[in-house]
């Protein structure tokens, strides 16, 4: 028969049990506190001095690579957001740009791998289930790229023909809703879509008209293609995406964008120069000025004047 364990052994173990319980309770308190008060995006920016921003590297002229650097209209707007954050937080803030794609941009924002995404992202109700959106900063629309010799004037002339589109974009929805229907072919990116039209694999490629213009500009191939119809099949507004439930951060972004719009509408030099660099008559991709001027006026008319 085994010797009974003396009571003194239990007494010796008792202090260690208390220490273990105390440590566990302390750790659990930290976990609960983290759940109650997680760090906000603004607090993270204040702590690190960095805004981690996603943008595109293939969406000319909003975000693309030029001489190895990410540049574009959306990149310039991110620069304005950085300046505003620097002023509001009263410390130097650095902008760290991260290339994103249509397939990963929402998950990166939702998981807070990036603090904001500004590129060529349209606001949709489905996307708004996972992220929050800023006020819009550009009005675009779905159009079709066809060969220069193609007589088609609109989607009706392409009934039953192969039309390429990038999966997961708003252009996909616009093309799937066409009547009469077309034969939808998925392509991995805009460059592949343009190449497929050039080779005759597809009759047309659907994308935002301004992005098609940008692609033709950087590849010097505008004379080989046409963009139809003149009025987009579906209009949509680009906006920045931010993580959900970050009202302070979204407010800073909105104030920045609204201040830019106000300056552009009132023809202030700096906002006008920024916009015209990309979309003016001699800009990177000339775009009908009144489309966005009127769009911005409509947005400003529904908002309180942004604080200085």
Beta strands, then each sheet from edge to edge (+ up, - down):
strand 1: 50-55
strand 2: 58-59
strand 3: 63-66
strand 4: 69-71
strand 5: 94-99
strand 6: 116-117
strand 7: 132-147
strand 8: 162-166
strand 9: 183-187
strand 10: 204-208
strand 11: 225-228
strand 12: 234-242
sheet 1: 5+ 1+ 6+ 12- 7+ 10- 8- 9-
sheet 2: 5+ 1+ 6+ 12- 7+ 11-
sheet 3: 2+ 3- 4+
end
